[in-house]
Amino acid sequence: MKREIRTGPARGGSPKKVGLARALSKLGYCSRSRAAELIAEGRVKWNGTVRRDPQTPVHLGKDRIEIDGQRVARSSKIYLALNKPRGIVTTAADEKGRDTVYSFLPENLPWVAPVGRLDKASEGLLLLTNDSEWAARITAPDTHLDKTYHVQINAISDEKLLQALRTGIRSSEAEFLRVKTISILRYGERNSWLEIVLDEGKNRHLRRMFEALEIEVLRLVRVRIGPLLLGDLPKGATRSLELEEKLALDRAMRVPIQLPASLVRTH
């Protein structure tokens, strides 16, 4: 039996206008910052006229946008999972010439951007997409989407340490940081592996907590985002999310489910 799934805009009212730079991002062409650069260079036309203001109001679906004379069409939505290796930076380009996560993506892939960040020394599950609104929901503080990490530290964990991290730590920048849940995975004579869940993702959140306690983080691996597991994805490999995985993430964020055409299947 076929299942029909609507993928068009939500009911009620016409779409709101957005700024030109944001429109290019929403269309999946490039990041908003790159769009602003293209606009400033005079390479972008709006309804046949060059516009240099990234805030020029655009009615998506009605207005015509061109870059270098080519009309920009809405790209198919792409949702990828990458097992980020340690020592790789989560940027499109690096001024120091270091390898970035983009060196692990398939060739000829349309523009995608990392959803949040893993710092250079961290590894594990990283999402990439050209769906900028979805990415914003994943990373929004008020979404409280759980992220699970396996963390190796150069200390033997005990209940006192776990309780301190649950209660919260004041960082060297005087910011109050806490974990949602924490448990011991295993430990040896000189180090421990912990499983830690965060429902907020501040910059270097876990590393700053342990730094405040004068404990060194030896490895930090993100193994789960909401219901999505890193699983057995090889280090440095990418894969597309399955339809069921995308829907599970949407449900975890409690957002209305609108399926991109690239993920719709019929049975």
C-alpha positions in Angstrom: 0.0 0.0 0.0 1.3 3.4 -0.9 1.7 6.0 1.7 1.3 9.6 0.5 3.4 12.1 2.4 3.0 15.8 1.9 6.3 17.8 1.7 5.0 21.2 0.8 4.8 24.3 3.0 2.7 24.3 6.0 -0.9 25.4 5.8 -2.1 28.9 6.5 -0.8 32.2 5.2 1.9 32.9 2.6 5.5 32.4 3.4 7.3 35.2 5.2 10.0 37.2 3.4 13.6 36.6 4.5 16.8 38.4 3.9 18.7 37.7 0.7 21.6 36.0 2.4 19.4 33.9 4.5 17.3 32.9 1.4 20.5 31.5 -0.2 21.1 29.5 2.9 17.5 28.2 3.1 17.7 27.2 -0.6 20.8 25.1 0.3 23.2 27.0 -1.9 25.8 28.1 0.6 26.2 29.3 4.2 24.7 32.7 5.2 28.2 34.1 5.6 29.3 33.0 2.2 26.1 34.3 0.7 26.8 37.7 2.2 30.3 37.7 0.6 28.7 36.8 -2.8 26.2 39.6 -2.4 28.9 42.2 -1.5 30.9 41.1 -4.6 27.9 42.0 -6.8 27.4 38.5 -8.0 23.8 38.1 -6.9 20.8 39.4 -8.7 17.3 39.7 -7.2 14.6 39.7 -9.9 17.1 40.8 -12.5 18.8 43.5 -10.4 22.1 43.3 -8.6 21.7 43.7 -4.9 24.5 44.3 -2.5 22.4 44.4 0.7 22.3 40.9 2.3 19.1 42.0 4.1 17.2 42.6 0.8 13.7 41.1 1.5 13.1 37.9 -0.6 9.8 36.0 -1.1 11.0 32.4 -1.5 9.1 30.6 -4.3 8.2 33.8 -6.1 11.3 36.0 -6.4 14.1 35.0 -8.8 17.6 34.8 -7.4 20.6 34.5 -9.7 24.3 34.0 -9.0 26.8 34.7 -11.8 23.8 34.6 -14.2 22.5 31.2 -13.1 19.2 30.9 -11.3 19.4 29.4 -7.9 16.9 26.5 -7.3 16.1 24.9 -4.1 18.5 22.0 -3.4 17.4 18.6 -2.2 17.8 18.3 1.5 20.9 16.4 2.6 21.4 14.9 6.0 24.8 13.2 6.7 26.5 11.6 9.7 30.3 11.7 9.9 32.6 9.9 12.4 35.0 12.8 12.9 38.6 11.7 13.6 40.7 13.4 16.3 42.9 16.3 15.1 40.4 17.5 12.4 38.8 21.0 12.6 35.1 21.5 12.1 35.3 24.4 9.6 35.1 24.8 5.8 38.6 26.2 5.7 41.4 26.7 8.2 43.8 29.6 8.1 46.6 27.3 9.5 46.2 24.8 6.7 44.9 22.0 9.0 42.7 19.3 7.6 38.9 20.0 8.0 35.9 17.7 8.1 35.2 18.6 4.5 38.2 16.5 3.4 36.2 13.4 4.4 33.0 14.3 2.4 32.2 12.6 -1.0 33.2 14.5 -4.1 30.6 16.6 -6.0 28.5 16.9 -2.9 26.2 20.0 -2.8 27.0 22.5 0.0 26.5 21.2 3.5 27.5 22.7 6.9 28.3 21.0 10.2 25.5 21.0 12.7 27.3 22.5 15.8 30.9 21.7 16.4 33.4 19.1 17.8 36.7 20.8 18.7 39.9 19.7 17.1 40.8 17.2 19.9 37.3 15.7 20.0 36.0 12.9 17.8 32.8 11.0 17.0 29.4 11.7 15.7 28.9 15.0 13.7 25.9 15.9 11.6 26.1 17.9 8.4 23.2 19.3 6.3 22.1 22.0 3.9 18.9 22.3 5.8 19.8 25.4 7.8 16.5 25.6 9.8 16.8 22.0 10.9 20.4 22.5 11.9 19.4 25.6 14.0 16.8 23.5 15.8 19.4 20.7 16.6 21.8 23.2 18.2 19.2 25.6 19.8 19.7 25.7 23.6 15.9 25.5 24.2 15.6 22.2 22.2 17.5 20.4 25.0 18.4 17.5 22.6 20.6 15.0 24.5 24.2 14.5 23.3 26.0 11.5 24.8 29.8 11.4 25.1 32.4 8.7 26.2 35.2 10.5 28.0 38.5 9.2 29.2 40.1 11.1 32.0 43.5 10.7 33.8 41.9 10.1 37.2 40.0 7.3 39.0 36.4 8.3 39.2 34.3 7.9 42.3 30.9 9.0 43.4 32.2 12.3 44.8 33.5 13.3 41.4 30.3 12.2 39.6 28.2 14.2 42.1 30.3 17.3 41.6 29.7 17.1 37.9 26.0 16.6 38.3 25.7 19.5 40.8 27.7 21.8 38.5 31.1 23.4 38.2 32.1 27.0 38.0 34.6 27.3 35.1 37.6 29.6 35.0 35.5 32.1 33.1 33.0 32.0 36.0 30.4 30.2 33.9 28.3 27.6 35.6 28.4 24.2 33.8 26.7 21.0 34.6 25.9 17.6 33.1 22.5 15.9 32.8 23.7 12.4 33.7 27.0 10.7 34.3 28.1 7.1 35.0 31.3 5.1 35.0 31.9 2.9 32.0 35.1 1.3 33.2 38.4 2.2 34.9 41.9 1.1 35.3 44.8 1.9 37.6 45.3 5.5 36.4 42.3 6.5 34.2 38.6 6.1 33.8 36.0 6.1 31.0 32.8 8.0 31.7 29.5 8.2 29.9 28.2 11.7 30.1 24.9 13.2 28.7 24.5 16.9 28.1 21.3 18.6 27.2 23.0 21.9 26.3 26.2 22.4 24.4 28.3 25.3 25.5 31.8 25.8 24.0 34.2 23.2 25.2 31.6 22.3 27.9 33.1 19.1 29.2 36.7 20.1 28.8 36.2 23.3 30.8 34.4 21.3 33.6 37.4 18.9 34.0 39.9 21.8 33.7 38.3 23.5 36.7 38.8 20.2 38.6 42.4 20.0 37.3 41.6 16.7 35.6 43.0 16.0 32.1 40.7 14.8 29.3 42.5 12.1 27.4 39.8 11.3 24.8 36.4 12.7 24.2 34.1 10.8 21.8 30.5 11.8 20.9 28.6 8.6 20.5 25.0 9.8 20.3 22.8 12.8 19.3 19.3 12.3 20.6 18.2 8.9 19.3 20.9 8.7 16.6 23.8 6.4 17.5 27.4 6.6 16.0 27.3 2.9 15.9 29.9 1.1 13.8 30.4 3.9 11.3 34.2 3.8 10.6 36.4 6.7 11.6 36.5 9.3 8.9 33.5 7.8 7.1 30.2 9.5 6.2 26.7 8.1 5.5 23.3 9.5 4.7 20.7 9.4 7.5 17.9 6.9 6.9 14.3 8.3 6.8 13.5 6.7 10.1 16.6 8.3 11.8 15.6 11.8 10.5 12.1 11.3 11.8 13.3 10.1 15.2 15.5 13.2 15.5 12.5 15.4 14.6 10.4 13.7 17.2 13.1 14.1 19.8 13.1 17.8 19.1 9.3 18.0 19.2 9.2 19.8 15.8 6.5 19.4 13.1 7.6 16.6 10.7 8.0 17.8 7.1 9.8 15.3 5.0 12.2 16.4 2.3 11.5 14.8 -1.0 14.9 13.1 -1.0 13.9 11.0 2.0 10.3 10.2 1.0 9.7 6.5 0.3 6.6 4.7 -0.9 5.6 1.2 0.1 
